[in-house]
Amino acid sequence: MELIEAEYPKPGHVLLHLSDLHLVGGPGTLHGSVDSAARLHEICEQIIASRIRPEAIIFTGDLADKGELEAYKQLREMIEPLCASLGAKAIWAMGNHDNRANFRSAFADASAASKPQDPVDRSYFVNGLRIITLDTTVPGHHHGELSESQLEWLASELATPAPDGTILALHHPPVPCVQDLAVLVELRGQAALAAVVRNTDVRTILGGHLHYSTTASFAGIPVSVASATCYTQDLAVRAGGQRGRDGAQSYNMIHVYEHTIVHSVVPMSGGVTVGEPLDAAEVQRRLAAAGIRIPHESRVGAHTSPGTHTSSLPLVSPGGAASPGGLISPRVP
């Protein structure tokens, strides 16, 4: 039988995107009704059971509901074993409910060389893919902003393209708010950010904050907003209103290909099975029987520059040392 090759190879990178965990630093529940730790634990168990092997798990803020140190310690106790079992790197962005100093106390290895109240801005390399986190928080407020120095740092990072391009992760997404009340807490000064990221190697922007999944574009770049793991916004509420609900929690899978990135919403487990469930072995058997082959050769993930098929760029951050798969030093004000 002559094999038919699938239109796309296996992805060069697989990532997970979680947002808005809102853990509480004590025995109580979130808003007196939601056990946010239990919801996160259920999602972690779902990820493990799926046997997916992401290279990194990106958290786009509101890790703790009130920024309490105990909440961050609880988060570390939950996420470190998860990442260790998956062989994944944890990548953190701050949200408006977070406390920079308390986060740094619990995650000292994720925020070295920074002062306690400095923005948590970092540049990571994951097997040729650069992931930059920007801290859009304004301490004491819930809207988002980026300072001139942050934008200058971002521009300096993006001045050198990454082998597989860049993913920008922040809490306040640069997208229109479809719920009127949300404009109170949107990212302000977005034109300045657009001027920095336009025509760079940023391939997608990740955000959270809204408690529902949505997509848009910004400065010609696709934006993907992950919903929350704690509670979500009900977009079917009567027009003009707003209603939070303990339901529809989810996270996102990210599959990075040479010329595109696919974002997939993964709801919390549940529902009655429809049709015949198939395991991986049966899927492969049926593909083979149909004469279909999915190539494994993906140029992305082999340290190639997007669209150029070359590997001439070293894995370095401007002014930093080469880092084939590790953490680049954070922005130092």
N, C-alpha and C positions, 0 to 999 in steps of 0.2 A: 504493500500500500504506500502510495506517495504521501508523505507528510505535508500537512498544511501548517505554515508557521503563523502563530497569532500576531495580531497587529502590533502588540506591545510586549516587550520582555518583562521579566519580573522587575519590581521597583528597585531602584538603587538604594533607597533609604526608606525605612518604616519608623514612624514616630507616633506617639500618643499625645493628645492635647486635652488636659483637664483644666477646669476653671471653677472659681467661686466655691471653695470647700466650706468656708465659714465655720471652722471648728471652734468650739467654745472651751474655755480653760477651766472646766469644772464639771460637776455632775449634772448640771442643768441641760436643758434642750434649747435649741435655737428658736427664738421668739415664743418660747413656751410650748412648742408643738412639734418641732422637727429634730430628730436625733441625727445631726449632720455627720457625726463620727460613724454611726451605723450605716448611713447611706454611702459614705466613702469606702467603708470596709466591704460593703456588698459589691461595689464597683471593682475594688481591688481583687476580690475573689473571682469576679467575672473575668477580669483580665488574665489572671493566672490560669483559669479553666480553659480559656480560649487558646492557650499555647502560642499566642502571638509573641514574637521576639523583637520588640522595638529597640532601636539604638538609644533612644532618649524618650523621657516623659517630660513634657513641657507644661508647667503650671502657670497660668496667666492671672495670678493674683487673687486677693481676698482669701488667703490661706486660712486666716483666723478671723472670727467675726469682730472681736474687740481688741485684736492685737496682743492678746495675753501670752506671756512666756510659756505657760503650761500648755496652751493650745499648740504652740510650735513644737514643744517637746513631744506632745502626743502625735503630731503630724510626722515628725522624724521617726518615731517608733513604728509608725504604720508604713511609711514610704521606703525607708532604707531596706527592710527585708524584701519588699516588692521589687525594687530595682536590682537588688543583689540576685534574686532568683531569676530575673529576666536578663541580666547582664546589661541593664540600661542605665544611662546617666540621668539624674534628676536635674532639671533646669527650672529656675524659679524667677518669677516676676512679681513685683509688689502690686497690691491693690489698695483702694482707698480705705479698707477696713484694717489694713496691716499696720504694724509698728516696726519700723526699720531696726531700731535698737534691739528689741526683743527677738526679732527674726535672726539678727546677727548673733545674738547670744546662744540661740539654739542651733544655728547652722553656721558656725564659725568658718568651716571649710568652704562654704559657698560665698563668703563675703570677706575674705582676707584683704588686708591692706586698705580698708576703708574705715572712715570714722563712723561711729554709731548712727548718726542722723543723716549721713550722705545718701544720695540716691543709690539704689542698688541697680547699677547698670553694668552689664557684663557681656563679653564676647566669648563664645564657646566654639570649638571645632569638633565635629562629630564625623570622623571618617571622610573629611573633605567638604562637608556641609557646614557652613557657618550659621550659628544661631545667636542672635543678639537680643538681649532683654533690655528694655528701656523702662525706667521707673517713672510712670506718669503721675504718681501720687503727689498731693499737696497736703502735708500734715495738718490735721485739724479741719480739713474740708473733704468733700466727696467728689468734686469735679476733678478733672485731670488737666495737667499742664506739663510742658517741657521747657526747661530753662535754656537760655542761649548757650551756656557751657555744655549742656547735654547734647544739643544739636551739633555743636562744633565737634564734640567727641565722636558722635555718630558719623559725621561727615568724614572724619579722619579714618575711622574704621572702614568705611565703605570705599575709601580712595583706592584700596587694593582689593580687586575682586577675589572671591573665594573660589576654589576649584569647582565646587558643585553649586555655587551660588549661596545666597543668604536668606534666612528666614528671620523676620523681625517679630518679636513677641512683646506685647505690652497689655496692660489691663484695660485701659479705656480705648475702645476701638475707634478709629477714624472713619466712622460711618454715620449716616443719618439715624436718628432715634425715632422709631415708628410709634413709640408710646410717648405722648406729650410730656408727661411728668419727667421722663428721663433726660430731657434737655437741661434740667438743673444740674445734672452730674456728668455731662458729656466732656469729651476732650476739647479744650479750648486752644485757640491758636493753631489750628490744623494746617493752615497755609504754609507756615514755616516748616513743619515736618514734611509736607509735600515737596517743598523746594529741595530738601536734602535727599529724599529717597528717589525722586523721579530720575529715570535713566541711569539707575545704578544696577547692581546685581541682586537687589532684593526681589525674590521670586514670589513671596507671599507674606502677608501680615496676619499674625494671630492675635486675637483679643478675647476678652471675657466681659465681665461687668454687667451685661444686660440680662442674664439669667434666661436667655433663650438663644437657640442657634439661628444664625443668619449669615448671609454672604453679601458682599458688595465689592466695589473696586475703589481704589484710592491712589491718585497720582499714576493711574495706569497699572496698578498692582492689585491682584486679587486679595481680598480680605475675608478671613474665615473667623467667625465668632463662635466659640464653644458655649454651650449652655452651662448650667450649674450642676454640681453633684449634690447640693444640699436641697434646694427647692427652686422652682422655676416660675417664670411669668406666664400667665394664661393669656395668649394672644386672641383667644376667642371670647374674651370678656366684652361686654357691651362697649361699643365704640366710644373712645374718649376716656374710658376708665382704666383701672389697673387692679390686678388680683394676683397675689402670689399663691402657689399651691404646692403641696407635698406630693409631687408626681411629675412624670415625664423627665426625670433626671437622666443625664447622658454624658458621654465624653466623645471625643473625635479621634478617628484614625487618620493619619497622614501618610500617603504613599507618594514618594518623590521619584518621578521619572525624568528622563533626559530633557524633555521639552514641555512637561506639564506636571502639576501637583494635584493629587486627588484628595479631597477632604470628605470623610464619611462620618455621619452621625451614628453613634452606637447607643441606643437606649438601654437603660437598666434592664436586666434580664426579666423575662416574663412572657406570658402569652402561650396559647396552646399551639403545639406543632401542627403545621399545615403541610400536607404532602409527605413525601418520604425523606427523612433525614439521611444525609450522606456523610461519611467520614472522609478524611483526606485520601485514603487508599482507594476508596470507591470512585472518588472524583477523578483521580489519576487514571484509573482503569477505564472509565468512560471516555476520557479524552483520548487515550491511546486507541480505544476501539473506533473512535471517530477519525483517527489520523490527524489529530491536532497537537501541535507542539508549542509550548510557551518558552521562548528563549530565555536563558539565564544570563546572557551577556548583556549587562546594562552598563553603558559608559559612565553614567552617573553612579557614584559609589565607588568608582575606581580612581578618584581624585582627578576628575576631568573638569575643565572649565566649561560652563554651560554653553552648548552650541559650537564649541571649538574643537572638541575631540583631542585636546592636548592635556598635558599634565605638567606644564612648565612652572606653575605658580607654587611656591612653597607655602606650607600651612602656617602662616605667621600672621600675627596681628601687627599693624604698623607700630614699630618701636618695640615689639615683643619678640620672644624666642619662638622657634618652630615648635609646633604642637600637633602631632599626627592625629590625636584623638582626644586630647585633654582640654583642660580649662585654661583660658587665656586670662591674664591679670585683669582685674576690674578697672573701670575708669577711676583715676585718682584726680580729684579736683585740684 
